[in-house]
Structure formats: structure tokens, C-alpha cells
Amino acid sequence: MSVDNVRRALESVVTIAVTPFDADGAVDARAYAAVLTRCVDAGIDVVTANGNTGEFYSLGAAERELAVHTTVAAVGQRATVLAGVGHDVADAVAAATAAARAGAHGVMVHQPVHPYQSAQGWVDYHRRIADAVPELGVVCYVRSPALTGAAFVALADACPNVVGVKYAVPDVVALADLIGAVGAGRWVWSCGLAETWAPYFWLSGARGFTSGLATVAPRYSLDLLGQLRTGDFAAATATWRRLRAFEDMRARGGSALNVSVVKEALAQLGICRRDVRPPIGTLTPAERDEVTTILADLEVPLPVAV
């Protein structure tokens, strides 16, 4: 059932949660639950703990496990829960099995970080993880343009519980070619570059997209998905244009502000603190003012001071 749930979930707004920290720098589970609950109350039906916007590479193993447990407890009965896993293969397998015990429905496997990665090694890495949790749906997070259709086909043949790809390479032609190589309908492909690229990836065959914006203004992400589903590309373009300022700011400096902008917006909404961990940096006062302007343009109401 989890495998099928994850397959369906990829055809939606796959929300990537931030990981809030408290005043002492520890993971703030209460604020984490508040971020998630707000999203799901707005109609989001799939959430990811320990994604890149969740500062995956800045969290310890115990913190990542806490994030999964918090997510399952807060929204696991109302939304599909994915758990990000990665690092060395043993750590990834341990995290995947822990996520299964916690009640997650699937795992998202981060692009392996290694200077000598081969296509066969990429397949073997994912196969080790998928084989460890046959009851869960497995999603590959792909950021490397070097992977060819042959690697994806080999993985699809080897692992029936691998159900899709979060594709984060800004190349719509390559995406269409990869979908053709694997076979249309065999996997679900999700745009891993958020709302900015979602309409273009949709034309190439992606049927969902990931989003950090959905933690801030979920109705716009859901509107864009609905417009793409109905083929109302004029409305989708209008929504896309409205969201550009937020997404362009996140992409600034090679995506250096990706997490900081989302956390700043949530802080201004009174949902969690703006703190991030190095090597991510906080926003300048001018950049904070820019976020305030973007929230006003998006008509996201700020809390009223009392």
C-alpha cells in the first residue's frame, strides 16, 4: 500500500519542510509540527522530512530521525510522508529502515555525494536502499545530468518499489528523453526545481513538483498544480509569474538563499524562527525587507501585533 501511495503522491505538490531550530539551536519539534499542520490544513497531501530545504546535510542522525517521527505524528494520518535519506550507503539504509519503523510511507534518496560516482554505482546505491525497505515506495532525487536512460532502466528493472524520480536537472529535453527510455507510465516523474520549472517539466511528462513555497503560501502551489492538470496554461502562467519573485530570490547566488528565504517568511508569519545552520547564512536586513514585500504581494497576512 505504501508503494502505491507514494506513486500517487508524486503526482502532487511534494512539500519539502524546513527544519525549525529553537533559541539554543536544537530542532524545535513543536514548531516543526506547526509548519506541517498548517500545510496539510491548507490541502497539501504529501510532505517530505529531511529534504534539502530541511537542511538535511546539517542535521545529525538523531535529528533526522526526530524529524521523521515528528512528521508522522503530526500529519501521517492525513498526508503521505516521505523521509529523505542519504550519505554513505550504510547510513542511508539505516535511516530508511528507521523511517519504515516510524511509519513513513516512503523514502527520498538524496543524490549521492561522491567524487568518483559511476552509473553502475548509482544503481547499486539505490538498490541497496530499496532492497532494505521493500514495503516502502522509493523516490530517487536526481541532480546530476550525467545519468543516462540506461541507468534508470537498470534501476527500474532491479527494484519494483522504486516508483519515481524527483528530477532536479534544468533540462526539459533530457527529462523527456529519460521518461521515454524508462517507459511512459512506469515511473512517476516530479519536477525537483519547484514552481519555477514546473510548467515546463509538465510539458515533458512530469506530473507533480516539489515545493518549499508551499510551507509559506500553499494555496498558490495547489492552484498551479490544478491549472496544469486542467491544461489551463494561461492561468498557470499567471500564477507562475506571481511566484517568480519568491523563487528567484531563493535561487540567488547559486541557491544560497534557498532555505533562508523560506525560514524568514515563516518567521515573519510567526510560525518558526528564522535560524539556519552554517554553511547556510541568514538574510541581511534589506533582504528581510524584500521578503516582507514579497509576502505582501502574495497577500499572505502577517500576524497582527497586540
N, C-alpha and C positions, 0 to 999 in steps of 0.2 A: 504493500500500500504506500509506504513512504517513497518508493522509487517512482510510482505513478504520480504521487502528489508533487514531487519535485519537478518531474517533467512538465506538468501543467503549470506549476508556479513560475517557470522560466518564461512563460508567455504572459508576463505581467510586469508591473513595476517592482523590480527586485531592490528593495530599500537596503542601503548599507548604513548601519547605525554607527554613530560616533560612540566613543567610549568616554563618558564623563569622568573627571577626576575631582576629588574633594580638595579642601584647602591644604591638606597635608600631602597631596599628590597621589593618593591611593585611588583605585577605581571606586566610583560612587555608585553602588548598585541601586540605590533609591532613585537617583537622577536618571540612571540608565533605564530603569523600568518606566519612568515617566516619559522619556523620549519615545520609547517603543509604543506605549499605550496610546499616546497622542496620535501616532501614525496609524495604528490599527483602527482606532476610533474613527479616523477620517476615511477609512476604506482600503488602506493598504493591506494586502493579504499575503505578503512574503517578506521576511526580514532576514538580514544576514548579520550575524555577530562575527567580529574579528575579520572584517574586511580592511582594505587599505584606508578607507575613511575612518575606520575604527582604530587606527594606529597599530595594526597587527604587529609590525616589526618592533614596536616599542613596548610591547607587553610581555610579561613573563608567563610561563606555562600555567601557573596557578591563576593568574589574572585572566588569561584567555578562557580557562575553564569556568571561572566565575561569570564571565560574560555570557557564555552559553547557558549556564544554569539560570542566570537572571532572565535571559531572553525566553527560555522555555517556560519558566514560571510566570512571567508577565503576560505573554501573548501566545504561548504554544498551543492553546486550545482554540485560538481564533485565526492563526496565521501559520503558514509554512515557515519553519525555522531552518536556516542553513547556518553551518558553522565553518568559518574559514580555518583551514589547516595548511601547514607548510613547514619550512625549514628542512632539516635533514629528514630522510625517509622514515627513520625510526620515530622521531618526534611527531611527524605527520600521522603515522599510523596510530601512535598512542593518543593523539588528540582526536582522531576520527573515532576510535573506539570509545573514548571518554564522552564524546558528543552523542554517540549512539546510546550510551547508558543514561545520559542526561535527558534524553527524549527528543533530541534534534531529529528532523526528518531527512536531512541530507548534509553533505559537506561540499564546500567550495575549495578546491585545491589551488592555492596560490601558484603562480608561475615560479618554478624552481629557480633559486638564485645560485648560480654556479658558473665559474668562468669557462668550464670545459663541457658544457652541456651538449649532448648529441640527441638526434631524433629518437634513436632506439632507447637511450637513457631516459628521455622524457616519457616515452611509453611505459617503460619499466617502473618508473617512479609512480605514475598514476595507477598502474596495475597493482602494485603493492598495497596502495591505499584502498583501492576499490575492493580488492580481494578480502581485506580485513573487515569490511563493513558491507557484506553483500545485501543486507536488508535496507540499506540507505541509498538514496539517489546521490550520484556523484557528479559534480559540475567542474569542468576544467576552466581555470582563469588563465587566458592566453594573452600575453603582452608581446610575444616575440614574433616578428614577421618571418623568421627563418623556418618555422614549422610548415611542412608541406602536407598536402592531402594524404599522402601515403601514411604519415604518422597518425593522423586522425582515424583513418580507416583501420589501421592495425589496432588501435586502442578500442575502437567500436567493436571489432571482431573479438577481442580478448575479454572485454568487460561489459556484460549486459546491463549492469547497474550504473554505468556511465551514461547519463541521459542528455547531456548538453554542454554547451560552451558559453562562457562569458567572454566574448571576443573583444579585446581592447586594443586592436591594431587599427589605426585610422586609414583603412584601405578597403573601400566597399567592393572593389573589383575582386580583390583577394578573397574577401568573405564569400561572395557569390560562387567563386571557383571552389572553395573548400566545401561549401554546402553541396555543390554538385558532385564533388568527389566522394563525400561520405554517403550521399543519397538523401534527397529531399524527404523530410518526414522521419528520418531515422533518429536524429537528434533534434533538440530544440536549441536554437542559437539566440543568444541575448546580446544586445549592444552593451558592451562594457565601458562605453565612453559617455554614458549618461544622456541627458536630453539633447545636448548639442549635436550629437551624431545620430540620435535615434531615428529621425525620419529617413535619413539616407541609408542606414542599415536596414530599415524596414523594407526598402525597395530591393535590397539584396537578399532578403529572406529571413532576417532576424524578426522575432515575434514578441520581443519584450526588451526592456532596457533596465540597467541599474541606475540608482539614483541616490545621491546624498541630499539633493534639494527636497526630496520627499519627507525628510525629517523636519524640514522648516515650513514648507508650503505644499503639503501633499496633494491638494486639490488640483494644482497645475500639472503635476506629473500624471495624475489619473486622467485629467482632461486630455492631455497629449496622447496617452495610450488609447483612450476611447476614440479620438479623432482619427488616429492611424488605423484602428480596427475597422471603422466605418468607411475609410477611404476619403474622408473629408480633409484633403490636403491643404485647402485654403485655410481652414480653421487651425489645422496643425501648424502651418507656417506662422500664423498669427500668434499662437501660443509659444512656439519656438522663439520668435523674435522677442517676446516679452520676457523670456527666461534667459536671454543671452547675457545680460549684464551680470547676473549672479554666476553663471557658469564661466563666463570669460574672466571674471575676477579670480575664480578658483584656479583657472588654468594659467594664470600669470606666473612668469618666472619659471616655466617648466613644471607647472602644477605645484609650486612651492606653497601656495596659499590654499590648496585643496581642502584640507581639514580645518585650517584656521578660520576660513570664511564661514563654514558651516557652524562651527562652535561659537563664533562671535554672534551669528544670527540667533542661535539658540539662547545664548546668554542675554541678548537684548530682549528676547521673548520671555525671559525669566524661567527657563526650563533647566538649564545646567550652567556650570561655569565655563569660561572661555579657555581655560588652561589646556595647553598641549605639551607634549614631551619633546625634548630635543631628539633628533635634529630638526624637527618642525619648529617654526618660530611663530610668535604671536604677532598680531597686526599692530601697525602704528596707529596713533590717534586719527590721522587723516583717513586711513583705511577703515577704521571703525565707523567713522562718519559716512564713508561710502556705503558700508553695509546698511547703515540706518536709512540712507536714501533709497537703496535697492528694496528694502523691506516696505518702505512707504509706497514705492512704485508698484510693488506686488500687492499692495493693500493687505498686508499681514499686520493685524493690530498688535501694537506693543502693549505691555501691561500698564495699567493706569496707576500712577503713584498716589499713595494715600498718606 
